[in-house]
Amino acid sequence: MKKTVQDIVEQLKFVVIIYGIVVLIHLMSPASDSKLPGLLLSTVISFAMVFISLVLKNLVKKPNLPGFAWATLVSFFLTLPISPVQEFIVSSMSSYSFSLVGIPLVAFAGVAVGDQLDVFKKLSWKIVIVSFVVMGSTYFFSAAIANAVLASKGML
């Protein structure tokens, strides 16, 4: 249990750094009209969901899901219409511009991938084809779903 707590604390150090960068980007960006109190509330709520995700990631062994999967599940269930905290979370997160949130996340993902270049060198050229098929099919099916939903609502 002590090792699990140490792992969570170690992971939270990186999360705090990322949230610090996110807040700075929001404050400095001319595209963001976020005020500090609302921005801090959004950060605290988002941090709480990430904290819950990290605890689940480190405590739940089966299924062995990565942290982002737990974060997706936690935020999904907390923002379902039947959730008692859904309205509060959704309204409180309005201070975040999620395009600005993505900047440090993509940067950290790039650094993480950069450390794994030896692994990528060992992979065959076929991984490029698989990547294009996955990205293309994801885009196509997302567009098809969006098209169907918009058409059903009479917005197309």
N, C-alpha and C positions, 0 to 999 in steps of 0.2 A: 504494500500500500504506500509506503514511503517513497518508493521508486516512482510510482504512478503520480504522486503529488509533485515530485521533482520534475517529471516529464511535463506535466501540465504547466508548472511555473516557467520552465524553460521555453515552452511553446508560446506562453503568454507574453514573454519578453519581445518576441518578434511581432506579435499582434499589436502590442502597444506602440512599437516603432511605426508599423504600417498605419495605425490610426492617427498617430502624430503627423505623418506625412499627408494623410487624407485631409485632416483639418487645415494644415498649412496650405495645401493646394486650393481648398475651398475659400480660404480667406484671401489668398493672393490672386485668384482667378477673376478676371473681369466678367467672365461668363456666368459666374455664380453670384446670386444676390442673397446668399445665406447670411443671416445674422448669427452672431456667436452663441446666444442662448439656445436657439433652435438647433444649431449645428452641434453643440455639445449634447443636447438631448438625443439627437439622432445617433451620435457616436456612442453614448452610453447604452442605448437600446441595442444597437448593432453589436456592440462589444459583449453585452449580456448574452445575445444569441450565439456569438462565437464561443464564449466561455462555456455555455451549455454543450455546444458541439464538441469542444475539446475534451470536456469531462466524459461525454459519451464515447468519443473515439478512444480514449485511454482506458475506460472501464468495461465497455462492451466488446467482448472478444469475438463473438459470432453474431452476425457477420462481421468480418474484418473490413470495414469501410474506411476509405481515406477521410481526412478531416473535411474536405470540401463537400463530400457526400453527406456527412452528418450535418454540416451547416445548411445545406440545401433542404434536408428533411426537417430540421428544427424550424427554420424560417417558414417553410411551407406549412407545417402544421400550426404554427403560431399565428399565421395570417389567413388561415381558412375562415370562411364566413361563420362557422360554428364555434370558433375560438372566442373565449370571453375577452381576450386581449387584442383581438384583430384590429378593431377600430383605432385603439390607442396606438398600436405599432405603426399602422399604415399612415395615420395622420402625423405621427411624430417623425417619421422618416422622410417627410416632404422637404426637409432642409437639405437633404443630400442630392447632389447631381451625380447620378450613377456613372455618367461618362467620365467624370473627374475621379470617382472612386476607382475606376478601372486602371488608371494610369500607374499608380504604384504597384497594383497587383500584377499587371502585365510585366512591369520592370522586374519584380521579384521572381516571377515565373521564368523570365529570360535568364536571370542569374542562376536559378536552379537548374535550368536546362544547360546552361553554359558549363556548369560543373560536371555534366554527364556526357561531354563530347566523345570520350573514349567509348562509351556504350553505343552512341549513335554511329560511330565509325565501324563498329562490329556488325551493325544491322545491314541488311542487304538493300539494294536500290529499290526493292519491291515495297519497302515501307513508304516511299514517296507516292507510289500508285495507291496504296491503301489509304494514305492520308488524304489524297485528292478525292477518292471515292467517298470516304467518310464525310469530309467537309461538304462536298457537292450534294450528297444525299441529305445531309442535315439541313442545308440551305433549301433544297428543293421541297422537302417535306414540311419545313417550317413555313415556307411561302404558301404551300398548298393548304395547310391548316388555317393560316391567316386569311387566305382567300375564301375558304369555305365559311369561316366565322363571319367575315365582313359581308359576304353575300347573303348569309342567313339573316343578318340584321338589317339588310337593305342598304348598306353603306357603300356598295359597289355598283 
